[in-house]
């Protein structure tokens, strides 16, 4: 049901787990690793039913935006800036997408945005608190 999928809002990075291990596993270059560490990313989600616009605002003005419809293939961009195609699905109230070298899930839990990326057994968890 759409009722429990209220992703819309603005969320600010609060904390993460396993960052270094994960970004090394997916082959992120070291300058990008430093840039992303404890990065106060603000994630803005606009949701209209199954249509999403998911924007990440990085300090310094860089943004990454992915626009997708649940169940339809979409052009996406990774954390490291690679372009690819993915189909976002909903499983147990979570958005799930298979990126080129990791699986990404996002859910709202306790009013927070919880994102989990998994690559070859390494699990990276990022939590953001709602600010708008």
Secondary structure, 3 states (H helix, E strand, C coil): CHHHCCCCEEEEEEEEECHHHHHHHCCCCHHHHHHHCCCCCEEEEEEECCEEEEEEECCCCCEEEEEEECCCEEEEECCCCCEEEEECEEECCEEEEECCCCEEEEEEECCEEEEEEEECCEEEEEEEEECC
